[in-house]
């Protein structure tokens, strides 16, 4: 059952809703109920898998960073000892032997640092790519949300998402352009050039607000599904006679 599936009757919709209800025991609260959404559940599983993978990569990165810091400390200690030996009042033979020993240790430490850097490089790149993908998804989400509030039609959402490279996410988690414009401001500018992105009216005999109302019903229906509010799910459920035309 999907949020945009259409049904020929209220009874058919209610039957589909009934079949999508699941129950589980929440411990303190007892039985809790929710609507099954296969697409949302699959997306949630993918997100959880990606999060676990990122956490493992971060943990491995932290371990390597710690080893790298330790190797840097060892290298600094060796350098300080070499400097001390240069100033020590020892015989040239003793100084040379000690210098040779520490030079070997310094070379080994340098090799360890290089190996750790080589292991860290792909992890850093992977984390950077993951953050880039997450940032892109967040910007696209904010664009689509703003576009729907402005009554853009669903077929325009692909073009709306293509505006994502114009934005970055600031410290408050809000998508803005380099000149600090919000997604809503940019979308209004784009709509002036691309009015076909908006939902169209259905003619003079139709209610001019019907397209907007139909979309509003879809949005309220989706929100009700996310909240698990069964009363609102039924209240804002799609109607075949109105949603088919939207």
C-alpha positions in Angstrom: 0.0 0.0 0.0 1.5 3.4 -1.0 0.4 6.9 -0.1 -0.5 7.8 -3.7 -2.3 4.5 -4.6 -5.8 5.2 -5.8 -8.9 3.2 -5.1 -12.3 3.1 -6.8 -14.2 3.2 -3.5 -13.9 4.2 0.1 -14.6 0.6 1.1 -11.7 -0.6 -1.0 -9.4 2.0 0.5 -10.4 1.2 4.0 -9.8 -2.5 3.3 -6.3 -1.7 2.0 -5.7 0.4 5.2 -6.9 -2.4 7.4 -4.6 -4.9 5.7 -1.7 -2.5 6.2 -2.1 -2.1 10.0 0.5 -3.9 12.1 0.8 -4.3 15.9 3.7 -4.7 18.2 4.3 -4.6 22.0 6.2 -1.5 23.0 6.9 -2.6 26.6 6.0 0.4 28.7 3.1 1.6 26.5 1.9 -1.9 25.7 0.4 -2.5 22.3 1.1 0.1 19.6 -0.2 0.2 16.1 1.2 1.5 12.8 0.6 1.4 9.0 3.0 -0.7 7.1 4.8 1.1 4.3 7.1 -1.2 2.4 8.9 1.6 0.6 9.5 3.6 3.8 10.6 0.5 5.7 13.0 -0.4 2.9 14.4 3.1 2.9 14.7 3.0 6.7 16.6 -0.3 6.4 19.0 1.1 3.8 19.6 4.2 6.0 20.3 2.0 9.0 22.7 -0.1 7.0 24.5 2.9 5.6 24.7 4.4 9.1 26.2 1.3 10.6 28.7 1.1 7.7 29.7 4.8 8.3 30.0 4.2 12.1 32.4 1.3 11.4 34.4 3.4 9.0 34.5 6.2 11.5 35.7 3.9 14.3 38.4 2.5 12.0 39.4 6.0 11.1 39.6 7.0 14.8 41.8 4.0 15.5 44.1 4.9 12.6 44.2 8.6 13.6 45.2 7.6 17.1 48.0 5.4 15.8 49.1 8.2 13.5 49.2 10.6 16.5 51.2 8.1 18.5 53.7 7.6 15.6 54.0 11.4 15.3 54.7 11.6 19.0 57.4 8.8 18.7 59.0 10.7 15.8 59.0 13.9 17.8 60.6 12.1 20.8 63.3 10.6 18.6 64.1 14.0 17.1 64.4 15.5 20.5 66.7 12.7 21.6 68.9 13.1 18.5 69.2 16.8 19.3 70.1 16.0 22.9 72.8 13.6 21.8 74.3 16.1 19.5 74.9 18.4 22.4 75.9 15.6 24.8 79.6 15.4 26.0 80.3 11.8 24.8 83.0 10.2 22.7 82.4 10.5 19.0 82.1 6.7 18.7 79.3 6.5 21.3 77.5 9.4 19.8 77.7 7.9 16.3 76.5 4.5 17.5 73.5 6.1 19.3 72.8 8.3 16.3 72.8 5.3 14.0 70.4 3.4 16.3 67.9 6.3 16.5 68.2 7.0 12.8 67.0 3.4 12.2 64.1 3.9 14.7 63.2 7.2 13.0 63.2 5.5 9.6 60.9 2.7 10.9 58.6 5.3 12.5 58.4 7.2 9.3 57.5 4.1 7.4 54.7 3.4 10.0 53.4 6.9 9.5 53.3 6.5 5.7 51.5 3.2 6.0 48.9 4.7 8.4 48.4 7.7 6.1 47.8 5.3 3.1 45.1 3.4 5.1 43.5 6.6 6.3 43.2 8.2 2.8 40.4 6.0 1.4 38.5 6.2 4.7 38.7 10.0 4.6 37.5 10.0 0.9 34.7 7.6 1.7 33.5 9.8 4.6 33.7 12.9 2.5 31.6 11.2 -0.3 29.0 10.0 2.3 28.7 13.5 3.7 28.3 14.9 0.2 25.5 12.5 -0.6 23.7 13.2 2.7 24.0 16.9 2.1 22.7 16.6 -1.5 19.7 14.5 -0.2 18.9 17.1 2.5 19.0 20.0 0.0 16.8 18.0 -2.4 14.3 17.3 0.4 14.1 21.0 1.4 13.6 21.9 -2.3 10.8 19.4 -2.8 9.1 20.4 0.4 9.2 24.1 -0.5 8.1 23.3 -4.1 5.0 21.5 -2.8 4.1 24.4 -0.5 4.3 26.6 -3.6 1.9 24.2 -5.4 4.4 22.7 -7.9 3.2 19.6 -9.7 4.8 16.3 -9.1 6.2 16.1 -12.6 8.3 19.2 -11.9 10.1 17.7 -8.9 12.8 16.2 -11.0 13.7 19.7 -12.3 13.3 21.1 -8.8 15.9 18.7 -7.5 18.4 19.7 -10.2 18.6 23.1 -8.5 20.5 21.4 -5.6 24.0 22.3 -6.7 23.2 26.0 -6.2 22.9 25.4 -2.4 24.9 24.5 0.6 23.7 23.6 4.1 24.5 26.2 6.8 25.3 25.6 10.5 21.5 25.6 11.2 20.8 22.9 8.7 19.1 25.2 6.2 19.9 25.1 2.5 21.1 28.5 1.2 22.9 29.8 -1.9 26.2 31.6 -1.8 24.4 34.9 -1.5 22.2 33.5 1.3 19.0 33.0 -0.6 16.6 30.4 0.8 15.1 27.6 -1.4 11.7 29.3 -1.4 13.2 32.5 -2.8 15.1 30.7 -5.6 12.0 28.6 -6.4 9.8 31.7 -6.8 12.4 33.1 -9.2 12.4 29.9 -11.2 8.6 29.7 -11.3 8.5 33.1 -12.9 10.5 31.5 -15.8 8.9 28.1 -15.6 5.2 28.6 -14.8 4.5 25.1 -16.2 5.9 23.7 -12.9 2.7 24.7 -11.2 -0.4 22.6 -10.9 -2.8 23.5 -13.7 -6.5 24.4 -13.2 -9.1 22.1 -14.8 -11.1 24.6 -16.8 -13.7 27.3 -16.2 -16.4 24.8 -14.9 -14.1 23.4 -12.3 -13.4 24.9 -8.9 -10.1 26.9 -9.4 -8.8 25.8 -6.0 -9.5 22.1 -6.6 -5.9 21.3 -7.8 -4.4 22.9 -4.7 -7.0 21.3 -2.5 -6.2 17.9 -4.0 -2.6 18.3 -3.4 -3.2 19.6 0.1 -5.2 16.4 0.8 -2.3 14.3 -0.5 0.1 16.1 1.8 -2.2 15.8 4.8 -2.8 12.1 4.0 1.0 11.5 3.9 1.6 13.4 7.2 -1.2 11.4 8.8 0.5 8.1 7.7 3.8 9.3 9.1 2.2 10.2 12.4 0.2 7.0 12.5 -3.0 9.0 13.0 -5.7 6.5 11.7 -8.5 9.1 11.9 -6.7 11.5 9.7 -5.6 8.7 7.4 -9.3 8.0 6.7 -10.3 11.7 6.6 -7.7 12.7 4.0 -7.6 9.4 2.1 -7.4 9.8 -1.7 -10.6 9.8 -3.6 -10.6 8.3 -7.1 -12.9 11.1 -8.4 -10.6 13.9 -7.4 -7.0 12.4 -7.3 -7.2 10.8 -10.7 -7.4 14.3 -12.2 -4.5 15.7 -10.2 
